[in-house]
Amino acid sequence: MHFNNNLGGTYRHYEMEMQMIQWLWNEVENGTAGVIPSKFARVAAFILAYGNIGQGRSVVSESTLTQLVSRALAMAPQFSKMDCMYISRGLQIGASLGSHRKGIASRFVGVFRTIDTAMNSCAELHLREDTLSLVDINTIMKAYISRGGQSETELFACLMKR
């Protein structure tokens, strides 16, 4: 997810991104990425970031997007703190790349809201753990900030108390 240089401009290779997404989605459907939450989180992050969801050159079909969201919702309680971070960064990159041209598409906003809610639930679940290190709390906070979390929410208040 680091082949994009936002500081000096955005250098993208759309054909490579399309091939990667097709290969990764095949891995979700036929390989271990469809059943292991940590692998799925990385695949979902890449697809959300570089799938151009809701844009004219979107490489993600409607059925693939629906399956991606439903699998993310089903696996959300099993995601680790880092898995939530990966997906949050994927949402952040997808939103920033999509907003450069015509603003964020309504298709992406719906996906963003659904997955954002699932990531908030996942974060709340992790915050209930008895032993959380500073690194764990920092990871949860970074994931929350990556998704553009508001400071008036109950989750933010819980994060600040910890």
ABEGO torsion letter per residue (X at the ends): XAABBAAAEBBBBAAAAAAAAAAAAAAAAABAAAABAAAAAAAAAAAAAAAGBGBAABABBAAAAAAAAAAAAAAAAABBAAAAAAAAAAAAAAAAAAAAAAEBBAAAAAAAAAAAAAAAAAAAAAAABABBBAAAAAAAAAAAAAAGBBAABAAAAAAAAX
